[in-house]
Amino acid sequence: MKVYLFDVSSGLYEGEDYVEPNEVNVDEGITDIAPPVNISGQLPIYDRSLGNWKLVTNDCMKKSEKCND
């Protein structure tokens, strides 16, 4: 199945891959939820506490701040 990879520390989207369904593990940076289409100047971040993606501005990531929705 197609999965989406993210950095477990920052949540930053890292790409796509294919794995067996039993290998989907958000604690290892793998989800089957597709990230939103990013808009110029925004990055998809996976929020494990919400179990979903959000878009944050590039500036927010550069400052290493907790980004608001």
C-alpha positions in Angstrom: 0.0 0.0 0.0 1.1 3.6 -0.6 2.3 5.4 2.5 3.7 8.9 3.3 6.8 9.4 5.3 7.6 12.2 7.8 10.4 13.1 10.1 9.4 11.9 13.6 11.0 14.9 15.3 9.6 17.7 13.2 6.7 16.0 11.4 8.1 17.4 8.1 6.9 15.4 5.0 9.7 13.3 3.5 8.1 11.5 0.6 6.2 8.4 -0.4 6.8 4.7 -0.3 5.0 1.3 -0.5 4.8 -1.1 2.4 2.7 -3.9 3.7 -0.4 -2.7 5.7 1.0 -4.1 8.9 4.1 -1.9 8.6 2.3 1.4 8.9 3.5 2.9 12.2 3.3 6.7 12.9 5.9 6.2 15.7 8.3 5.3 12.9 7.3 8.2 10.6 4.9 6.3 8.4 1.2 7.1 7.8 -1.4 6.1 5.2 -3.0 9.6 5.3 -2.0 11.7 2.3 -0.6 15.1 3.0 -2.5 18.2 1.8 -1.4 19.8 -1.4 1.2 22.3 -0.4 0.8 25.9 -1.4 3.9 28.0 -2.3 5.5 29.1 1.0 4.0 26.3 3.1 5.1 22.9 4.1 3.1 19.8 5.1 3.8 18.7 8.7 2.3 15.5 10.3 0.9 16.2 13.8 0.9 12.9 15.6 -1.2 14.2 18.4 -4.0 15.0 15.9 -3.3 12.1 13.6 -3.4 14.4 10.6 -1.4 16.8 8.4 -1.3 20.5 8.6 0.3 23.2 6.5 2.7 25.6 8.1 4.7 28.5 6.6 8.3 28.1 5.7 9.2 31.0 8.0 7.7 29.1 11.0 9.9 26.1 10.3 13.1 28.2 9.8 12.6 29.8 13.2 12.1 26.4 14.9 9.0 27.7 16.7 5.8 25.8 17.6 3.7 26.7 14.6 0.1 27.6 14.9 -2.6 26.3 12.6 
